[in-house]
């Protein structure tokens, strides 16, 4: 999930790359519009690029496994290669627009290894307001701090042909041993550049449900909302404490998926919706929602299928979408339309 904050400060949005990618070149260019509107264009573009590198590397491993299995149909290996090409097309747009390295089918493994090593870099020895040292080398650096307390370090590792600086991003969380040093350097960098140092919102953890507390007398001194402390003592509170300890920010972010509760099971996998000359198959083996016709579909049927977001695959001889709950709902609505078009 890519969290993009608008540079005008008017909110943010989250892009689920697992759902959006791979996609056509025109759709991907629309996705980059959000990157261009963000407060960290280079960082967000690099995040999408790294995600694509990981996907291509995983697909390459799947393709090798399919090619090594003599009993496997070549159709599946060709399908994986087709998906790799789509990802490479998206990576090419990022390379051209943001000066990122060109990704090919041959160098994807190397890029994935480099990205994995970058994510594991937690051995930075020193931080200053404008530099960061690692492995005996000192790099010019820029800093930022998220609202959750995470320090973002941008190492300037070179200059691109168009004059822009080539950067590598590192994330330093409160769990890293050098977090305090990085946080102090980030604060000095922001102050030196006339930027405000953000105040991370405190995370309050309640270990047990609190018993009802009697209202404090009106004479009680007001307590700041950011310093509210939950008590578990069932006895009535006569007055508010003289001083409330500041809640330490843990730096942890709540996973939106966990906040929504457990993900329901896809019980529709393996089921089929049949009609007069057509059927919709929820194919778990291919991980696709597939629409198939006994013969050539009518123009009206084609239009209905395409309007529902399904795309034709010659390799699979069907119109397909990913096997998701959204695709399942689209298939249900489409089945009603097809039943009207192919009424007996």
Residue frames relative to the residue before (quaternion, step in Angstrom):
aa qw qx qy qz dx dy dz
X 1.0000 0.0000 0.0000 0.0000 0.00 0.00 0.00
X 0.1917 -0.7875 0.5798 0.0830 3.60 -0.70 1.12
X 0.1959 -0.7845 0.5828 0.0813 3.56 -0.64 1.19
X 0.0612 -0.8121 0.5799 -0.0188 3.59 -0.50 1.22
X 0.1458 -0.7726 0.6145 0.0652 3.54 -0.84 1.05
X 0.4517 -0.7084 0.4754 0.2612 3.56 -0.80 1.03
X 0.5111 -0.6780 0.4406 0.2916 3.57 -1.00 0.86
X 0.6295 0.5138 -0.3513 0.4651 3.60 1.21 -0.27
X 0.5180 -0.6886 0.3874 0.3278 3.58 1.30 0.09
X 0.5661 0.6286 -0.3740 0.3803 3.59 1.23 0.21
X 0.8200 -0.2295 0.0918 0.5162 3.55 0.77 1.03
X 0.2667 -0.7420 0.5913 0.1693 3.52 -1.33 -0.19
X 0.1755 -0.7600 0.6108 0.1362 3.55 -1.32 0.16
X 0.3220 -0.7274 0.5756 0.1893 3.54 -1.31 0.38
X 0.1842 -0.7793 0.5944 0.0737 3.55 -0.85 1.05
X 0.2531 -0.7563 0.5875 0.1372 3.57 -0.71 1.11
X 0.2458 -0.8142 0.5103 0.1276 3.56 -0.07 1.29
X 0.5688 0.5951 -0.3879 0.4145 3.60 1.14 -0.51
X 0.7101 0.4280 -0.2480 0.5010 3.57 1.11 -0.70
X 0.7135 0.4885 -0.2646 0.4269 3.59 0.94 -0.90
X 0.7750 0.3080 -0.1611 0.5278 3.60 1.06 -0.67
X 0.5663 -0.2015 -0.7986 -0.0307 1.51 -2.16 1.32
X 0.0893 -0.7860 0.6103 0.0418 3.54 -1.22 0.49
X 0.6765 -0.4759 0.3605 0.4311 3.55 -1.30 0.06
X 0.6671 -0.5106 0.3611 0.4048 3.57 -1.26 0.38
X 0.6592 0.5101 -0.3171 0.4524 3.60 0.96 -0.83
X 0.6583 0.4892 -0.3154 0.4773 3.60 0.99 -0.79
X 0.6522 0.5152 -0.3296 0.4478 3.59 0.99 -0.76
X 0.6156 0.5325 -0.3565 0.4587 3.60 1.05 -0.66
X 0.6120 0.5253 -0.3522 0.4748 3.59 1.08 -0.62
X 0.6250 0.5379 -0.3364 0.4549 3.59 1.05 -0.75
X 0.6571 0.5136 -0.3216 0.4483 3.61 1.00 -0.77
X 0.4946 0.6359 -0.4440 0.3922 3.61 1.18 -0.25
X 0.6519 0.5056 -0.3176 0.4676 3.58 0.99 -0.83
X 0.6171 0.5341 -0.3449 0.4637 3.59 1.06 -0.71
X 0.6734 0.5033 -0.2991 0.4514 3.60 0.93 -0.88
X 0.6905 0.4643 -0.2766 0.4809 3.59 1.17 -0.53
X 0.5482 0.6478 -0.3850 0.3627 3.60 1.27 -0.17
X 0.5749 -0.5971 0.4374 0.3488 3.54 -1.33 0.27
X 0.7527 0.2401 -0.1638 0.5908 3.60 1.28 -0.12
X 0.1464 -0.8458 0.5073 0.0763 3.56 0.39 1.25
X 0.7031 0.4676 -0.2807 0.4563 3.59 0.75 -1.03
X 0.6667 0.5145 -0.3063 0.4438 3.58 0.96 -0.86
X 0.6848 0.4720 -0.2893 0.4740 3.59 0.92 -0.85
X 0.6218 0.5249 -0.3421 0.4699 3.58 1.05 -0.71
X 0.6491 0.5089 -0.3131 0.4708 3.59 1.02 -0.81
X 0.6233 0.5402 -0.3431 0.4494 3.61 1.04 -0.73
X 0.6591 0.4823 -0.3105 0.4863 3.60 0.95 -0.85
X 0.6356 0.5366 -0.3239 0.4507 3.58 1.00 -0.83
X 0.6674 0.4934 -0.3033 0.4680 3.61 0.89 -0.92
X 0.6189 0.5361 -0.3464 0.4578 3.59 1.04 -0.73
X 0.6562 0.5052 -0.3096 0.4672 3.60 0.95 -0.88
X 0.6243 0.5420 -0.3407 0.4477 3.60 0.98 -0.83
X 0.6658 0.4986 -0.3033 0.4649 3.59 0.91 -0.91
X 0.6503 0.5165 -0.3188 0.4569 3.61 0.97 -0.83
X 0.6617 0.4968 -0.3107 0.4677 3.59 0.91 -0.89
X 0.6421 0.5228 -0.3273 0.4553 3.58 0.95 -0.83
X 0.6621 0.4957 -0.3076 0.4704 3.61 0.96 -0.85
X 0.6586 0.5010 -0.3125 0.4663 3.59 0.97 -0.81
X 0.6096 0.5437 -0.3540 0.4555 3.59 1.05 -0.64
X 0.6483 0.5051 -0.3136 0.4757 3.57 1.01 -0.79
X 0.6387 0.5121 -0.3269 0.4721 3.58 1.03 -0.79
X 0.6504 0.5207 -0.3163 0.4536 3.58 0.98 -0.81
X 0.6346 0.5210 -0.3327 0.4639 3.59 0.99 -0.77
X 0.6526 0.5096 -0.3162 0.4632 3.57 1.01 -0.82
X 0.6538 0.5059 -0.3121 0.4682 3.60 1.01 -0.78
X 0.6663 0.4973 -0.3056 0.4639 3.58 0.97 -0.80
X 0.6611 0.5092 -0.3092 0.4561 3.58 1.09 -0.65
X 0.6541 0.4825 -0.3060 0.4957 3.58 1.23 -0.47
X 0.3146 -0.7913 0.4976 0.1648 3.57 -0.32 1.26
X 0.6595 0.5164 -0.3116 0.4487 3.59 1.14 -0.52
X 0.5814 0.5981 -0.3715 0.4078 3.59 1.26 -0.22
X 0.4875 -0.6594 0.4947 0.2877 3.55 -1.03 0.84
X 0.5231 -0.6587 0.4513 0.2982 3.57 -0.97 0.88
X 0.5054 0.6596 -0.4230 0.3614 3.59 1.20 -0.40
X 0.6735 0.5016 -0.3060 0.4485 3.59 0.94 -0.85
X 0.6394 0.5114 -0.3277 0.4714 3.59 1.01 -0.77
X 0.6485 0.5085 -0.3166 0.4698 3.59 1.01 -0.78
X 0.6185 0.5455 -0.3354 0.4553 3.55 1.09 -0.71
X 0.6428 0.5111 -0.3181 0.4737 3.59 1.01 -0.83
X 0.6399 0.5220 -0.3225 0.4626 3.58 0.99 -0.83
X 0.6316 0.5313 -0.3283 0.4593 3.58 1.04 -0.76
X 0.6504 0.4994 -0.3155 0.4776 3.59 1.00 -0.78
X 0.6156 0.5418 -0.3462 0.4557 3.60 1.02 -0.76
X 0.6462 0.5262 -0.3213 0.4498 3.58 0.96 -0.86
X 0.6319 0.5266 -0.3372 0.4580 3.59 1.03 -0.75
X 0.6561 0.5009 -0.3130 0.4697 3.57 0.96 -0.88
X 0.6533 0.5175 -0.3157 0.4536 3.60 0.99 -0.84
X 0.6040 0.5454 -0.3526 0.4619 3.60 1.10 -0.65
X 0.6557 0.4965 -0.3055 0.4799 3.58 0.98 -0.86
X 0.6511 0.5098 -0.3189 0.4631 3.59 0.97 -0.84
X 0.6161 0.5563 -0.3417 0.4408 3.58 1.08 -0.70
X 0.6289 0.5235 -0.3295 0.4711 3.58 1.07 -0.74
X 0.6522 0.5036 -0.3140 0.4717 3.58 1.00 -0.81
X 0.6390 0.5328 -0.3263 0.4487 3.59 0.98 -0.84
X 0.6972 0.4740 -0.2713 0.4643 3.58 0.93 -0.89
X 0.7327 0.4470 -0.2388 0.4542 3.58 0.96 -0.85
X 0.8221 0.2342 -0.0871 0.5115 3.60 0.98 -0.82
X 0.5305 -0.6789 0.3909 0.3239 3.59 1.23 0.26
X 0.3772 0.7242 -0.4925 0.3013 3.60 1.13 0.55
X 0.6521 -0.5246 0.3546 0.4170 3.63 -1.16 0.45
X 0.5046 -0.6384 0.4911 0.3108 3.55 -1.13 0.73
X 0.2116 -0.7867 0.5726 0.0922 3.57 -0.79 1.06
X 0.0191 -0.7873 0.6161 -0.0167 3.56 -0.90 1.00
X 0.6788 -0.4770 0.3604 0.4264 3.53 -1.31 0.17
X 0.6786 0.5082 -0.2894 0.4445 3.59 1.14 -0.57
X 0.7849 0.3411 -0.1890 0.4816 3.61 0.92 -0.80
X 0.3878 0.7424 -0.4785 0.2636 3.62 1.24 0.12
X 0.6303 0.5366 -0.3437 0.4434 3.60 1.00 -0.76
X 0.6557 0.5044 -0.3110 0.4679 3.57 0.96 -0.84
X 0.6514 0.5113 -0.3163 0.4627 3.58 0.97 -0.86
X 0.6475 0.5168 -0.3227 0.4577 3.60 0.99 -0.81
X 0.6408 0.5184 -0.3246 0.4640 3.60 1.01 -0.78
X 0.6498 0.5159 -0.3082 0.4655 3.56 1.00 -0.86
X 0.6576 0.5081 -0.3086 0.4628 3.58 0.97 -0.89
X 0.6418 0.5221 -0.3279 0.4561 3.60 1.00 -0.80
X 0.6511 0.5048 -0.3223 0.4663 3.57 0.99 -0.79
X 0.6303 0.5395 -0.3370 0.4452 3.57 1.02 -0.78
X 0.6536 0.5127 -0.3139 0.4597 3.59 1.00 -0.83
X 0.7033 0.4732 -0.2663 0.4588 3.60 1.10 -0.64
X 0.4705 0.6849 -0.4507 0.3263 3.61 1.26 -0.07
X 0.1980 0.7580 -0.5979 0.1694 3.55 -0.43 1.24
X 0.5612 0.6155 -0.3725 0.4091 3.57 1.24 0.38
X 0.2433 0.7673 -0.5513 0.2194 3.59 1.10 0.58
X 0.3180 -0.7962 0.4892 0.1602 3.55 -0.70 1.03
X 0.8211 0.0301 0.0125 0.5698 3.59 0.88 -0.86
X 0.1207 -0.7584 0.6373 0.0639 3.51 -1.25 0.66
X 0.0133 -0.7494 0.6607 0.0410 3.54 -1.12 0.70
X 0.7375 -0.4330 0.2776 0.4377 3.56 -1.29 0.09
X 0.8176 0.2224 -0.0969 0.5222 3.61 1.07 -0.64
X 0.7578 0.2937 -0.1841 0.5528 3.62 1.25 -0.02
X 0.0947 -0.7483 0.6496 0.0951 3.53 -1.38 0.23
X 0.2059 -0.7976 0.5614 0.0797 3.57 -0.87 1.00
X 0.1174 0.7748 -0.6111 0.1115 3.52 -1.02 0.90
X 0.8513 0.0917 -0.0803 0.5104 3.56 -0.97 0.91
X 0.7019 -0.4764 0.2740 0.4532 3.57 1.07 0.67
X 0.6827 0.4321 -0.2879 0.5142 3.62 1.26 0.03
X 0.2492 -0.7593 0.5875 0.1274 3.53 -1.11 0.78
X 0.1229 -0.7996 0.5874 0.0224 3.55 -0.84 1.07
X 0.4991 -0.5706 0.5342 0.3740 3.59 -1.17 0.47
X 0.0590 -0.8244 0.5626 -0.0195 3.58 -0.92 0.84
X 0.1683 -0.7266 0.6555 0.1183 3.48 -1.36 0.53
X 0.2152 -0.7976 0.5575 0.0818 3.56 -1.09 0.71
X 0.0376 0.7455 -0.6650 -0.0221 3.48 -1.38 0.39
X 0.2217 -0.7611 0.5965 0.1256 3.57 -1.20 0.46
X 0.3603 -0.7348 0.5334 0.2139 3.58 -0.80 1.01
X 0.6589 -0.5128 0.3765 0.4014 3.55 -1.30 0.23
X 0.6693 0.4729 -0.2995 0.4885 3.59 1.26 -0.25
X 0.6296 -0.5828 0.3232 0.3994 3.59 1.26 0.21
X 0.4951 0.6537 -0.4397 0.3664 3.61 1.21 -0.04
X 0.3035 -0.7459 0.5683 0.1687 3.57 -0.93 0.96
X 0.1629 -0.7709 0.6112 0.0749 3.57 -0.85 1.01
X 0.0983 -0.7916 0.6030 0.0095 3.56 -0.65 1.20
X 0.1274 -0.7896 0.5986 0.0440 3.58 -0.76 1.08
X 0.1898 -0.7873 0.5807 0.0825 3.57 -0.38 1.28
X 0.2653 -0.7500 0.5860 0.1542 3.59 -0.81 0.99
X 0.0791 -0.8598 0.5044 -0.0083 3.56 -0.11 1.32
X 0.8152 -0.0823 0.0529 0.5709 3.61 1.19 -0.07
X 0.4117 -0.6775 0.5494 0.2638 3.52 -1.38 -0.11
X 0.3870 -0.7318 0.5170 0.2177 3.56 -0.88 0.96
X 0.7075 -0.4755 0.3204 0.4131 3.56 -1.31 0.28
X 0.7074 0.4514 -0.2665 0.4741 3.58 1.07 -0.70
X 0.6387 -0.5658 0.3125 0.4174 3.57 1.27 0.20
X 0.5558 0.6045 -0.4028 0.4043 3.57 1.20 -0.21
X 0.4940 -0.6642 0.4777 0.2942 3.54 -1.16 0.62
X 0.3357 -0.7202 0.5736 0.1990 3.57 -1.02 0.84
X 0.0841 -0.8333 0.5459 -0.0208 3.55 -0.63 1.16
X 0.1742 -0.7173 0.6595 0.1420 3.51 -1.38 0.44
X 0.2628 -0.7963 0.5299 0.1269 3.57 -0.75 1.05
X 0.0941 -0.7662 0.6345 0.0385 3.56 -1.06 0.87
X 0.2316 -0.7577 0.5962 0.1293 3.57 -1.07 0.78
X 0.0781 -0.7835 0.6164 0.0123 3.57 -0.77 1.07
X 0.1303 -0.8079 0.5733 0.0409 3.58 -0.53 1.20
X 0.6954 -0.4828 0.3372 0.4119 3.56 -1.31 0.20
X 0.6250 0.5463 -0.3432 0.4394 3.60 1.21 -0.31
X 0.5785 0.5849 -0.3812 0.4218 3.60 1.22 -0.29
X 0.5540 -0.6500 0.4009 0.3314 3.61 -0.98 0.81
X 0.7377 0.3895 -0.2377 0.4976 3.62 1.07 -0.60
X 0.2765 0.8056 -0.4897 0.1865 3.59 1.20 0.42
X 0.6795 0.5031 -0.3064 0.4374 3.60 0.83 -0.98
X 0.6460 0.5118 -0.3209 0.4666 3.58 1.01 -0.79
X 0.6624 0.4920 -0.3031 0.4768 3.58 0.98 -0.85
X 0.6387 0.5321 -0.3256 0.4504 3.59 1.02 -0.78
X 0.6500 0.5067 -0.3161 0.4699 3.58 1.01 -0.82
X 0.6528 0.5027 -0.3169 0.4698 3.60 1.00 -0.80
X 0.6342 0.5296 -0.3257 0.4596 3.59 1.04 -0.79
X 0.6429 0.5171 -0.3250 0.4623 3.58 0.98 -0.83
X 0.6624 0.5015 -0.3061 0.4648 3.59 0.95 -0.89
X 0.6437 0.5250 -0.3225 0.4540 3.59 1.04 -0.80
X 0.6804 0.4894 -0.2959 0.4583 3.58 0.89 -0.92
X 0.6542 0.5058 -0.3163 0.4649 3.59 0.95 -0.84
X 0.6600 0.5194 -0.3104 0.4453 3.59 0.96 -0.87
X 0.7342 0.3935 -0.2200 0.5076 3.58 1.13 -0.62
X 0.5562 -0.6619 0.3645 0.3459 3.56 1.27 0.36
X 0.5138 0.6289 -0.4259 0.3989 3.57 1.15 0.54
X 0.5102 -0.6514 0.4719 0.3044 3.56 -1.13 0.68
X 0.3772 -0.7022 0.5573 0.2326 3.54 -1.06 0.81
X 0.3793 -0.7552 0.4753 0.2447 3.65 -0.50 1.10
X 0.3219 -0.7143 0.5871 0.2038 3.52 -1.20 0.62
X 0.3415 -0.7667 0.4998 0.2140 3.62 -0.29 1.22
X 0.4779 -0.6661 0.4966 0.2852 3.55 -1.01 0.85
X 0.4453 -0.7038 0.4750 0.2842 3.63 -0.79 0.92
X 0.2869 -0.7312 0.5957 0.1680 3.53 -1.18 0.67
X 0.1483 -0.8071 0.5692 0.0509 3.58 -0.50 1.20
X 0.1178 -0.7953 0.5939 0.0302 3.56 -0.73 1.11
X 0.1539 -0.7837 0.5987 0.0611 3.58 -0.74 1.08
X 0.3164 -0.7943 0.4922 0.1636 3.58 -0.53 1.20
X 0.8038 0.0583 -0.0166 0.5918 3.62 1.09 -0.53
X 0.5970 -0.5698 0.4072 0.3914 3.61 -1.12 0.56
X 0.3921 -0.7345 0.5073 0.2224 3.55 -0.85 0.93
X 0.4487 -0.6661 0.5273 0.2774 3.53 -1.08 0.80
X 0.6417 -0.5266 0.3694 0.4177 3.63 -1.13 0.47
X 0.1798 -0.7868 0.5860 0.0726 3.56 -0.90 0.96
X 0.4707 -0.6795 0.4848 0.2857 3.53 -0.88 0.94
X 0.5582 -0.6187 0.4333 0.3433 3.55 -1.04 0.77
X 0.4793 -0.6662 0.4944 0.2863 3.56 -1.00 0.83
X 0.5864 -0.5709 0.4228 0.3893 3.63 -1.11 0.55
X 0.6357 -0.5568 0.3790 0.3771 3.53 -1.20 0.55
X 0.6453 0.5452 -0.3290 0.4221 3.60 1.10 -0.56
X 0.4683 0.6888 -0.4442 0.3301 3.58 1.24 -0.18
X 0.5012 -0.6517 0.4755 0.3129 3.56 -0.96 0.85
X 0.5210 -0.6482 0.4472 0.3292 3.61 -0.99 0.78
X 0.2637 -0.7504 0.5907 0.1358 3.53 -1.16 0.74
X 0.4882 -0.6694 0.4700 0.3044 3.62 -0.83 0.94
X 0.5617 -0.6382 0.4131 0.3265 3.57 -1.01 0.88
X 0.6566 0.5242 -0.3268 0.4328 3.62 1.03 -0.67
X 0.7249 0.4149 -0.2441 0.4927 3.61 1.25 -0.39
X 0.3093 0.7704 -0.5111 0.2227 3.62 1.15 0.37
X 0.0995 -0.7971 0.5946 0.0345 3.59 -0.85 0.94
X 0.3315 -0.7465 0.5462 0.1859 3.60 -0.82 0.98
X 0.1877 -0.7892 0.5771 0.0943 3.58 -0.78 0.99
X 0.2749 -0.7662 0.5611 0.1500 3.57 -1.16 0.64
X 0.4597 0.6662 -0.4585 0.3670 3.58 1.27 0.23
X 0.3741 -0.7649 0.4726 0.2273 3.62 -0.59 1.09
X 0.5554 0.6208 -0.4076 0.3742 3.59 1.18 -0.36
X 0.5665 -0.5985 0.4261 0.3732 3.63 -1.03 0.66
X 0.3636 -0.7147 0.5576 0.2148 3.54 -1.08 0.73
X 0.3458 -0.7668 0.5033 0.1977 3.55 -0.63 1.09
X 0.7982 -0.0541 0.0699 0.5958 3.55 0.99 -0.80
X 0.5799 -0.5744 0.4396 0.3750 3.53 -1.22 0.41
X 0.5607 -0.6065 0.4265 0.3687 3.64 -1.00 0.65
X 0.6163 -0.5783 0.3932 0.3621 3.52 -1.18 0.62
X 0.7955 0.0010 0.0145 0.6058 3.56 1.01 -0.77
X 0.2449 -0.7695 0.5776 0.1200 3.53 -0.92 0.90
X 0.4288 -0.7107 0.4782 0.2870 3.64 -0.66 0.98
X 0.5073 -0.6478 0.4824 0.3005 3.54 -1.09 0.75
X 0.4061 -0.7087 0.5235 0.2424 3.55 -0.88 0.95
X 0.3932 -0.7333 0.5080 0.2228 3.57 -0.76 1.03
X 0.4014 -0.7084 0.5301 0.2366 3.54 -0.94 0.90
X 0.3100 -0.7816 0.5159 0.1639 3.57 -0.62 1.11
X 0.4177 -0.7321 0.4548 0.2877 3.60 1.18 -0.37
X 0.5369 0.6334 -0.4082 0.3793 3.58 1.25 0.02
X 0.2591 -0.7534 0.5860 0.1476 3.53 -1.07 0.72
X 0.4309 -0.6972 0.5106 0.2600 3.54 -0.98 0.83
X 0.4097 -0.7067 0.5213 0.2469 3.54 -0.84 1.00
X 0.4496 -0.7077 0.4639 0.2860 3.63 -0.62 1.04
X 0.6226 0.5465 -0.3502 0.4371 3.59 1.05 -0.69
X 0.6548 0.4925 -0.3169 0.4777 3.59 1.04 -0.77
X 0.6224 0.5532 -0.3441 0.4339 3.57 1.06 -0.71
X 0.6836 0.4725 -0.2883 0.4757 3.58 1.12 -0.62
X 0.5731 -0.5904 0.3847 0.4184 3.57 1.27 -0.13
X 0.7241 -0.4355 0.2886 0.4502 3.60 -1.24 0.08
X 0.4897 -0.6539 0.4934 0.2985 3.56 -1.10 0.75
X 0.4277 -0.7177 0.4752 0.2761 3.63 -0.69 0.99
X 0.5400 -0.6245 0.4599 0.3270 3.54 -1.18 0.57
X 0.4342 -0.6893 0.5187 0.2595 3.57 -1.07 0.78
X 0.1009 -0.8487 0.5188 0.0201 3.53 0.28 1.31
X 0.6084 0.5822 -0.3533 0.4075 3.59 1.24 -0.30
X 0.4649 0.6815 -0.4548 0.3355 3.63 1.24 -0.16
X 0.7819 0.2890 -0.2453 0.4949 3.57 -0.87 1.00
X 0.6059 0.5592 -0.3587 0.4375 3.58 1.24 -0.21
X 0.2147 -0.7737 0.5875 0.1008 3.56 -1.26 0.44
X 0.2021 -0.7317 0.6379 0.1295 3.56 -1.08 0.82
X 0.0974 -0.8304 0.5485 0.0088 3.60 -0.47 1.22
X 0.0571 -0.7828 0.6194 0.0193 3.51 -1.15 0.73
X 0.6989 -0.4366 0.3508 0.4448 3.56 -1.29 -0.29
X 0.8426 -0.0108 -0.0444 0.5366 3.59 -0.05 1.33
X 0.7533 0.2602 -0.1933 0.5722 3.61 1.21 0.21
X 0.0171 -0.7793 0.6256 0.0334 3.53 -1.30 0.33
X 0.2504 -0.7313 0.6174 0.1464 3.53 -1.29 0.58
X 0.1021 -0.8144 0.5712 -0.0028 3.57 -0.60 1.21
X 0.2388 -0.7403 0.6134 0.1370 3.55 -0.92 0.96
X 0.0990 -0.8649 0.4919 -0.0175 3.52 0.29 1.42
X 0.2591 -0.7941 0.5343 0.1294 3.56 -0.39 1.24
X 0.6173 0.5572 -0.3562 0.4262 3.61 1.05 -0.65
X 0.7562 0.3447 -0.1957 0.5206 3.60 0.95 -0.84
X 0.3416 -0.7558 0.4838 0.2795 3.60 1.32 -0.16
X 0.5879 0.5597 -0.3703 0.4517 3.55 0.97 0.86
X 0.3398 -0.6569 0.6260 0.2473 3.52 -1.33 0.49
X 0.0793 -0.8533 0.5143 -0.0310 3.56 -0.36 1.28
X 0.1595 -0.7566 0.6287 0.0826 3.56 -1.12 0.82
X 0.0100 -0.8095 0.5844 -0.0562 3.56 -0.72 1.13
X 0.2033 -0.7627 0.6063 0.0969 3.54 -1.17 0.77
X 0.5546 -0.6141 0.4473 0.3395 3.56 -1.15 0.65
X 0.7866 0.0786 -0.0377 0.6113 3.59 1.11 -0.64
X 0.7382 -0.3379 0.2802 0.5122 3.55 -1.16 -0.51
X 0.3918 -0.7294 0.5033 0.2474 3.61 -0.73 0.98
X 0.5546 -0.5946 0.4629 0.3529 3.54 -1.21 0.45
X 0.6618 -0.5018 0.3704 0.4160 3.55 -1.26 0.31
X 0.6390 0.5259 -0.3264 0.4566 3.57 1.03 -0.76
X 0.6480 0.5091 -0.3170 0.4695 3.58 1.03 -0.79
X 0.6315 0.5273 -0.3329 0.4608 3.59 0.98 -0.82
X 0.6607 0.5118 -0.3076 0.4548 3.56 0.93 -0.91
X 0.6525 0.5125 -0.3157 0.4604 3.60 0.98 -0.81
X 0.6558 0.5121 -0.3088 0.4609 3.57 0.99 -0.87
X 0.6946 0.4675 -0.2828 0.4679 3.57 0.88 -0.91
X 0.6206 0.5346 -0.3451 0.4582 3.59 1.06 -0.67
X 0.6615 0.4958 -0.2999 0.4761 3.59 1.16 -0.59
X 0.5911 -0.6251 0.3474 0.3731 3.60 1.29 0.04
X 0.4993 0.6384 -0.4405 0.3860 3.60 1.18 0.37
X 0.1873 -0.7852 0.5857 0.0733 3.57 -1.08 0.83
X 0.4566 -0.7126 0.4681 0.2541 3.56 -0.97 0.91
X 0.1312 -0.7686 0.6236 0.0564 3.56 -1.08 0.87
X 0.3763 -0.7321 0.5206 0.2269 3.58 -0.68 1.07
X 0.6288 0.5533 -0.3429 0.4254 3.57 1.03 -0.75
X 0.7659 0.3384 -0.1809 0.5159 3.58 0.99 -0.81
X 0.3110 -0.7803 0.4889 0.2354 3.61 1.31 -0.21
X 0.6633 0.4300 -0.3222 0.5209 3.55 0.94 0.92
X 0.4611 -0.6122 0.5498 0.3321 3.52 -1.39 0.23
X 0.0994 -0.8546 0.5091 -0.0238 3.58 -0.69 1.10
X 0.0150 -0.7094 0.7014 0.0667 3.46 -1.48 0.38
X 0.6337 -0.5039 0.4005 0.4291 3.56 -1.26 0.20
X 0.5101 -0.6525 0.4756 0.2964 3.55 -1.21 0.57
X 0.2842 0.7548 -0.5255 0.2709 3.56 0.33 1.33
X 0.6576 -0.4894 0.3832 0.4256 3.54 -1.30 0.19
X 0.6146 0.5441 -0.3463 0.4543 3.57 1.06 -0.70
X 0.6594 0.4905 -0.3031 0.4824 3.58 0.99 -0.85
X 0.6182 0.5471 -0.3448 0.4468 3.60 1.06 -0.71
X 0.6668 0.4823 -0.3067 0.4783 3.59 0.96 -0.85
X 0.6335 0.5240 -0.3299 0.4640 3.58 1.03 -0.75
X 0.6502 0.5162 -0.3148 0.4601 3.58 1.04 -0.80
X 0.6281 0.5292 -0.3392 0.4587 3.60 1.00 -0.73
X 0.6737 0.4788 -0.3001 0.4762 3.58 0.92 -0.90
X 0.6536 0.5175 -0.3128 0.4551 3.57 1.03 -0.79
X 0.6126 0.5657 -0.3608 0.4178 3.59 1.02 -0.73
X 0.6301 0.5253 -0.3387 0.4608 3.58 1.05 -0.70
X 0.6574 0.5056 -0.3114 0.4640 3.57 1.01 -0.79
X 0.6634 0.5018 -0.3041 0.4644 3.58 0.97 -0.86
X 0.6068 0.5504 -0.3522 0.4526 3.58 1.10 -0.67
X 0.6457 0.4967 -0.3277 0.4786 3.61 1.07 -0.64
X 0.6961 0.4879 -0.2831 0.4441 3.56 0.93 -0.88
X 0.7638 0.2808 -0.1499 0.5615 3.58 1.14 -0.69
X 0.1437 0.8014 -0.5646 0.1353 3.56 0.89 0.86
X 0.5095 -0.6697 0.4515 0.2968 3.57 -0.97 0.94
